[in-house]
Amino acid sequence: MSYRRYLIGRDVLLDGRTDKGTAFSIEERQALRIHGLLPPSIASPELQVERFMENLRNLPDDLSRYIALLSLQDRNETLFYRVVMEHTQETMPLVYTPTVGLACQKYGLIFAKPKGLFVSIHDKGHIYDVLSNWPEHDIRAIVVTDGERILGLGDLGCNGMGIPVGKLSLYTGLGGVAPEYCLPLMLDVGTNNKTLLNNKYYLGLRQNRVTGKEYDDFIDEFMQAASKRFGHQCLIQFEDFANHNAFRLLAKYRDQYCTFNDDIQAGEASIGMSDLLVIAMEREGLSLEDARKKIFLVDSKGLVVKNRPTGGLNEEKKRYAHELESIIQLSDIVDAIKPTFLIGAAGQGPAFTREILEKMASFSKHPVIFALLNPTSKAECTAQEAYEATNGECVFASGSPFPNVEYQGKIYIPGQGNNSYIFPGVGLAVVTCRIRHIPEELFYIAAKTLSDLVTEEDLAVGLVYPSLEKIHDVSRSIAVSLAEYAYEHNLAALYPKPDNLDQFIKSNQYTANYQDVLPSKWDWPKLN
């Protein structure tokens, strides 16, 4: 517990870490000198959750609900996480995708209280000083963005701070990483979004993005300063960087620091996903070459093939370039390849037309359709469209949630293929066992652990992921699997190794229970 534990008087009620609202006991109210500052009735945490959820459901729209949840986080952090943990299915789409996308777009308008740390390009040379202004000293997980590729919405600049805030809320709410260990961070190097630059409510730097050597030097200084300030084992997760920076920054830093990028390694980026699929196929006995031959990439210039006239092939894409003719349109590509598995991750919006979905159904009895682009409004297709076009035979998942679909008398429950199934467990393992580096193998293990937790009951209703109601246990199971691997491969820095990793990790998970805020006291013998 931090220094806030011993606040007195009205300050107790103004600090989100110590405030319990009407749950303070009479003894606490009197000792902390807040008696009379609250109504006399004492509410249980259960009643507080019930009251908040009733108010939340009465609000007119999801953005209003998002604002209400963040306001609760400011006022009473423990109650906020209790709400998220007990009502995950209902609150996760509000705290994170899809609602967080709209919240980022309107960030300057709805801004009320700062969350996280803002480091701008003008702080170059003094980044350590800015990091030192953060009041918590024991930071173990940083989620950092430069705001250039926020979900499927593009360059939102400083408005992208909503993503690290939301992601770390899930580190705690889904994974159990204590909130005081977490730091959301925005690296503001400007924005090329003219609409934002001309918006009077925009809160970031009003300049075009810094690039090249100046940008790289800035990132270098940040990485060094964060390591110096919070320790070399502090996890630094890169979030929503544009692909032209994301891949090279990951390659540059992954062996120097404890860092990962779940958009690439556990999320919706096509190359990272392909690399992980190759690892999985190799584990099933295929050679590297044969595994890569089974994957076909499509980008804004069409099918990724060797000697493509339109170019656009970086080194990562060249690994998956086939000896085929260049094809531009997705419908024509589907005709030529006849795939059984279609994954949308290109940021192109509603690309899976009914024609394409019907073709998929003609190639396979149960075609797999993953429409992973976030938020919901940007998805490649809806669940309804996928089930109807494939006569209810497809295996469907999306990045953001879709409602259940009734088709021909059967109820289908769309799976949510969101990396929130993965990154909270990764974060929990890293923070708890002090994992030094995060190799690609850890994400294969996380994915394999997740797949093993899918039940026959889940599959029967169309779910290819466990129910979100089980995600807290899922995160711990993933963390345990990753910790086992880390100790086997000398990646963990916490020694001696706990005898029972599951029990150890569970004992270190954050629980949203009110803490004793009274100073400790004890009896003394009577002195002469």
N, C-alpha and C positions, 0 to 999 in steps of 0.2 A: 504494500500500500504506500502511496506517495505521500509527500509532505502535506497534502491537502487534508489528511486525516484529522488534523488537530485545529481546523478552523473553528472559530467561535462566532456566535451571533448570526446576524443576517448573512454573513459571508458563507455560512454552511449551506444556506438555501440557494445561493447564487452560483454555486460551483456544481457542475453536472456530475462530478465524480463522487461528491459527498451527499448531495440532496436525495432524500427519500420521499419527498412530498409528504403526504398525510400518513405515511407508514412509520414515521418517527414515534417511538414509544414516549410515554410521559416522562420517564427517567431521562431519556435522551434529550427531550425538549428542555427540561429544566437544567440539565448539566451543560448543555450547549447554548443556553440563553436564547432559545428560540420559542420558548413557551409563550403563547399568545400571538405568535406570528403565523400560526396555522389554525385552521378550524379545529375544534376540540375532538372531533371524531377521529379514531385511528383506523386506517384502512389496511387490510392485508394486501400483500403483493398480488395475489390472485384477483382481488377486487379491482386493484389499480389497472391490471391488464384488461380485465373485462370492460371497465369504464372507457379506457382509451380505445379499444377496438370498436366499441359501439359508436363513439364519436368519429373514428376514422371511417367507418362504413357509411356514415351519414354525410360525408363530404361529397361535393358534386362531381369531382373528377380526380384522376390519378395524380396530376401535378399537385393539386391541393393536398392529397394524401402524402405525397413525397415531402412537401414542406412541413406537414404536421409531424411526420416521423423524424425529420432532421431537427425540428424544434424540440421534440421530446429528447433526442440525443443530447442536445445542449443543456436541457433542464435536468434530466435524470437519466444518466447513461446506463445505469443498471437496469432500469425499467425498460429502456429502449431495447436492450439486448434480450431481455426476457420476452418482450413482445415478438422480436424477430425469431427467437428460438422456438417459441411455442406456436407461432403462426407463420412458419416459414413459407408454406405454399402461397399464402395470401400476401405476405409482405416482401418476399424476395423480388417479385416483378416491380415493386415500388422503389425499393432501396437500390436495385440495380436494373439490368435491362428488363423491359424496354423503357421504363419511365425515366431512368437517369439520362437517356439520350435527349429527351425533351427538356429536362432540367438543365442540362449543359447548354442547350441552345438558348435558354432564357436565364442563364446564370447571372448576368449583370442585373437583370430586373428583379429576380427573387432573392438576391444576396441579402443575408441578414447578419450572419456572424461568421467570421473566418474559421475554417477548419483546415488544418495542415499548414505547410510552410511554402511560401512563394520565393523563389530565387530567380532573379532576372539576369539577363546578359550584362546589365550595368553593375552587377555585384561581382563581376569577374575580378579576381585578385583578393576577394574578401568573402568567398563562399563559406569558409570555415566559420567566420564571424557570424554569418547569418544562421548557419546550423546551430551555433552555440546559443542562439536566442530561443531555441525550442526548450520549453521548461522541463521536459522529461529527459533524463540522462541515459536510462537503460532502454534504448531503442534497438529492437532486434529485427524489425521488418519495415522496409520502406517501399512503397509503391510510387513510382515516379513517371511522369509523362511530360512531353513537350507540347502536347495538344494538337499534333499535326494530323493524326488520323483517328479521330474519335468515333468508335464503333463504325457504322457505315455512313457517317455524317461528314467526314472530311476534316478540314482544318478549322478547329474551333478555338485555337490559341489558348488563352488563359481560362476560357470557359470550360476547358477540359478537366479542370480540377475536380469536377464532380465524379470523374471516373476513379481516381485513386481513393477518394473519400468513400465511394460506394464499395469498391473492391475490398478495402480494409475493414469495412463494416461486416463483410462476409467472411473475412479471415477470422473475425471474432464470432459472429453470429452462427456461422456454419462450421468453422474449424476449431473454435475454442482458443484462439491466440488472444492473450490478454490485451485489451485495448491500449493500455499504457505502454505496451511494447511497439505500437504501430505508429507510423508517420506517413501521412499522405503528402506528396511533394510535387509542386509544379515548377518546371524549368521554363521560364518565359523568355523566349528568344524572338518574340514577335509573332505576327500572323500574316499570311497572304490572303486572308479572307476579307475582301473589300467591304462586304456588308458589315462585318464586325468593326472594322476600322472606322466606319462612318456612323456607327451606333453610339449614341451619347451615353448609353448605360454600360458600354464595354469597359471592363476593369483592368484589362491587360495593357502591355506596352503597345502604343499606337505607332507601329513601324512594321515594315516587311521583315520576314524571317531572316535571321542571320544564318549563313551557311558556310561551307568550306572549312578552312583552318580555324577561323575564329570560333565556329560552332564546336569543332572537335576539341579544341583547347578548353573550351568552357565545360564540356562533358568530362574531359580528363580531370579538370580541377574539382568538379563535383564528386567524382568517384573517389579521388584521393582524400578530399575533405570529409566525406561521409565515413570512409574507413577510419580516418584519424579520430573523428569525433565520437563515433559509435562503436568502433571495433571492427576488425577485419572479418568477423563472422556475422556481421549484420547483413541480412538478406536484402538485396536491392532488386526489385522486380521492375523491369522496363514495361511500360504499359502504353499502348496506342501511339507508338512512334511510327512514322511513315516507313514503308518497307525499305526504301533506299537507305534509311539509317538503321532500322531495326536489325537487319541481318548482320550488317558489319559491326554494329556495336556489341551484339551478342557474341560474335566470333572474337572480337577484340578483348572482351572483358571476362568471358565465362571461365577462363582458367586462371585469372588474376584475382577475381573477387567471387563472393557468393552471390550469384546473379542468375536470373532466367527471364525469359519473355514468354508468357503463356499464350500470347497471340500467335507466336510462331511454334512453340513447342507443345502446347496443350490446347490450342484454340483453333481459330478459323483460318489462319494463314496457310495457303495451299502448299508451299514448299515444306514448311515444318510438318504439316500433317502427312505429306507424302513420305518424308524421311521416317516418320514414326511408323507408318504403315509398312515400309520396307523392313524396318527392324522386326516388326511383328511377323511378317512373312518369312524372314530369315529364321526366326525361332521355330517356324513350322516346317523348315527344311528346304526352302527355296534358296537359290544362290542370290547374291546381290544383283547380278545382271538380270536374272529372270524376274525377280521381284520388281525391279524398276520398269521392266517391259509391260507389266500389268497396270501401270498407272499412266493416264493420259491427262496432261494439263491443258487448260484453256485459259488464255488471258485476253486482254482487250484487243489483241491483234489476231486472235483465233487460236487454232490448235498449235501447241508447242512442238515444232518439228525442226529437224536440222536444215540448215541453209534456207530458212524462211525468208522470203523476199522482203517482208515488212520488218525484219530484224526484231529487236527488243528482247534478245536472249542474254541474260546475265549468266554467270557461272552456275548459280543454283538451278536455273531452268534448264541449262544444257545437260544436266545429269538425266533429265527426263525427256529430252528431245528425241523423237522417233524418226526413222527413215520413211517418212510418208510425204504425200503431197500437202501443200499448204491449204487449209480449209478455214474459212473465216466465221461462218454462221454456226451457232451452236446446234441448230436443228440438223444441218448437214453433217456436222461432226458426229452427232448421235447416230445418224444413218450409217456413217462409215465405220464407226468403232463398235456399235451395238453393245453398249455397256450394260452391266447389271446393277451398278452402283453409281449414283450421281450425287456429287457433293458440291454445294454452292458455297463459295467462300471468296468470290472475286470482287465483291463490292459493286455489283452492277444492277442491283435491284431485282424486279420481277422477271428473271430470265427464264424460268421454267414454265413455258407456255403449256396449254392443254395438249397441243400437238406433240410436244416433246415428252410430256408425261405419258401420253397414250403409246408413243413409240417404246418407251421404257417397259411398259406393261406387255408389249408384244415380244420383247426380247427375253423376258424372265417372268416366271409365275409370280414371284414376290420381289419386284424391283425395290431397291433401297433408295430412298429419296431423303437427303439431308439438306434442308434449306437453312443454312447456319448464319446468314447475314443478320446482324443486329442494327437497329431495333426492329420490332415486328413490322413496321411500315416499310422497311427495306428488304424484307425477306423475299427470296427467289420465287416462292409460291406459298400459298396458305395450306394449312392442313386439309381444309375442305376441298380445295382444288386437287390436291394430291390423291386423296381417297376416291373422289368422284371420277377422276380421269383414269385411275387404275382399277376401277370396279372394286374398291376396298381391299385390294390385294397387296398394296405397297407397305413397306416398312418405313415409317416416317419419323423424322426428328427435326426440330428447329432450334435455332439459337435462342430465341425468345419464346415465351409461352404462347400457345394457341389454345382456345377453348376446345372441349371435347366435341367430337363430330358424330352426329347420328346419320348413318347411311344404310339404307335398305334394312332397317330394323335392328341394326347393330350399333353399339356405342364404341367408338374408337377414342383412346386417350393418347394424344400426341406426346411423344417423348420430347424432353427439352435437352438437346445436345449442347449444353452450355459448359464452358470450362470451369464454372463454379463447382462442378463435381470434382474437379481436380485440384485447383490451386489452393483451396483452404487446407486440404490434407498435406500438400507439399509444404506450405508455409508452416503448418503445425510440426511436421517432422524436422524441418530445418531449424526452427526456433527452439524446439524442445531438446534436440540432440546435438545442436550446434554443428550441423553439416557444413563442411567448408566449401565444397563445390557441388554443382548440380549437373551431372552428365546426362546425356540423352536417355540413357538406360533407365533412369528414375521415372521418366514419363511413360515408358513402356510398362514398367512395373505398376505404376499408378493406374494406367488404363486396364491392365490385366486384372488387377485387384477389383476395379470397378465392375468389369464384366462378370467376374465371378460372383458378384453380389446381386445380379439380376436373377429373379426367381421365375419359375414357370408361370406363376400367377401374373407377374409383370408382362411376360411375353404374350400371354393369352389375350390381354387387352390392348396390345400394340406397343407397350413400353419396351424400349431397348436400353433404358437406364432405370435404376431403382427409383422408387417414388421419392419426391423431394422431402417427404416426411421422415425419411430414413437418412437424410444427408449428414446429420451429425455423426451417426455411427459409421457412415461411409467414409467421412473425413478421417476418423480415427483409424479405421482399418487401413486406409491408404497410408497414413502416417506411420503405422506400425510396420507395414511392408517395406516402406522406404527406409525406415530406421534400420531394419534388419540388413538390408543391402548395404547401407552406409557403414555399418560396423564390420560387415564381412570384407569390405573393400577399403577400409581405413580412411573413410571420408568423414566420420564423426569425430568431433573434438571433445565431446563430453565423456569423461572416463572417471571411474570404471563403468563399463557398460551395465545398465540396469539388468537385474536378473529377469524381470518380467516387463518387457517393453510395453505391452498393452496396458498393464496396470500403471506403469510409470507415466506414460503419455496421458492416460485418462486422469491421473492425479494432478497433472499440470495443465489440464484444459480449464479455461475460464468458465465459471458458472455464474449466471446472472442472479446471484443472491446478494442481498444487502449485507454489507460488512459492519462489524462493530465500530462505531465512530467515537466511542468514548475512550479516553486514555486508560491504559491498564492500571489496575489498583490491586493491592494485596495487603494482607494483615501483617502487622509487626507486633512483637511482644511488647508488653508495657515496660517502659524504661524508667529507671530510677530518677 
